């Protein structure tokens, strides 16, 4: 299962109500909840069977991160943001506490920096719309290094000298620091 940004809030509730603690758990490969810094309490307090992913081969687990340019500090508003996230009862969220950040290059949560050589690859987004016959494009590898670091909350900091194809383009480049993903 995968989600991004506000869709992550929907995924959190869907997993709790329809997957966690049910026979569907056997079929869950992983829950990718990207583009939001989710609280550790979500996994600790809301889910029965789902843990944070800690190895690349683990299944039935939860992986999440919110990425930021490594050479720029997060803005005050994004560092302090509180989330109206489903907590099993309503959308009042959780008490302030640690956030989850899994490095998608190494699947580690301990803050160890990944090397560019660890980066097995990413696909680029092709401009415009595509159909089923459209190629997935070029795999760009050995260019990303990432580090989980805590500045008020846990962020995944991504190296600025990565391949230009993996840098923000268009509207999102205006933000210049929060990679939102």
Secondary structure, 3 states (H helix, E strand, C coil): CEEECCHHHHHHHHHHHHHCCCHHHHHCCEEEEECCCCEHHHHHHHCCCCEECCCCCCCCEEEEECEEECCCCCCHHHHHCCCCCCCCCCCCCCCCCCECCCCCCCCCCCCCCCCHHHCCCEECCCCCCCCCCCCCCCEECCCCCEEEEECCCEEEEECCCCCHHHCCCHHHHHCCCECCC
